[in-house]
Amino acid sequence: MSRAFDPGSRIGLMGGGQLGRMFILAARSMGYRVHVFVPEKHSPAGQLADLEMSRDYLDKAAVREFAGGVDVLTFEFENIPRQTVEWAAEHCEVRPRGEILHTTQNRIREKEFLEASGTPLPAWASVCTAEDLPVALARIGYPSILKTASFGYDGKGQKQLKSVEDTRNLDLGAGPFVLEAKVPFVMEISVVVARGADGRTACYPVCENIHRNHILDATVVPARVAPDVAERATGLARRIAERLDLVGVMAVEMFLLADGSILVNELAPRPHNSGHFSIDACVTSQFEQQLRAVCGLPLGAPDLLRSCAMANLLGDLWAGGEPDWAAAAACGEVKIHLYGKAEPRPGRKMGHLTAFGATPDEALARVIAARDALQKNGNGVRAAAKD
Ligand code: AMP
């Protein structure tokens, strides 16, 4: 049996964003202390941490000092350099293990792993040099999407290729890339799965994800899919977590096709934006689940208490001034979460709303109405569900 860390222990967290902030809220409510390592100062997570060490991830002495001061270490962000994790692992337990970060940091490694474990994927090919592109296109065809293998998220580092015209003047200097067939999905879904140090897994209900400009806009839970789709999606997520020997929380993003088949898009070996609903709507949130897994405690029940929907609040909402918080708060079925970010830049995730309903449709309508109510005088973005 692997080591367990009781309340009162010090947890090290690499990364200082909102996922870390929500993890700290869960950790603090169970009596843990959290130290954050992040290059910036006064990060969303650092604001709530017992200690924020603002140093570069490649500052070896700082990483060692940090890891020496905690009992167990985890992440809220997967793009931590490999060396950083290795240095830390010399001084404390690291969960999930560094190899999982290494695999999921790079789309080529991730797809090779998924393919080897029999996971259905969109057709893909790696593109490491300019000569690889025509070979890959001959196999994958159009329409397709060229994605940078590393450091891509929310559609960043992606280029849609509709015809040979789009391949002219491509800058392949930022590679390597993967070329992926553009999938005609009917819905994007995700499953958040937790796996404890004892090997037991717990899956949250399937999330239905609505994107806008490649950024998650809203999540509806449970997803409006047939029971057999939910069962297969959950089975896929559970199997991937087991194959990875994950100890922690992971989101598996998937595409649902018209014939009911499911293809896996990508993995995130940490709590995920689509799982934020679990804070208000589940017996155990994804962040408490991460805490339990990382600390070697048994997982909590992931059960959904009520149908719900989550809507992201992007910086665009501030375009016309401070949002009308009282208008959203006036709906008693809506919960407001803000991440402590001072600067509301367009596209920046500033917070989210979660709403409940008797049905998923009612919850979605309610959360969209609440978000619309935030926009004074019709300023800012319109809700995706109404587009
Ligand atoms: P990603 O960063 O890979 O999760 O991509 C961001 C978003 O782009 C996804 O949520 C989809 O909406 C879209 N997308 C990515 N890959 C594909 C694909 N192969 N086919 C169709 N849409 C895609």
Residues whose N, C-alpha, C, O or C-beta is under 5 A from the ligand:
A	BS01	AMP	P122 Y153 D154 G155 E180 A181 K182 V183 H211 H214
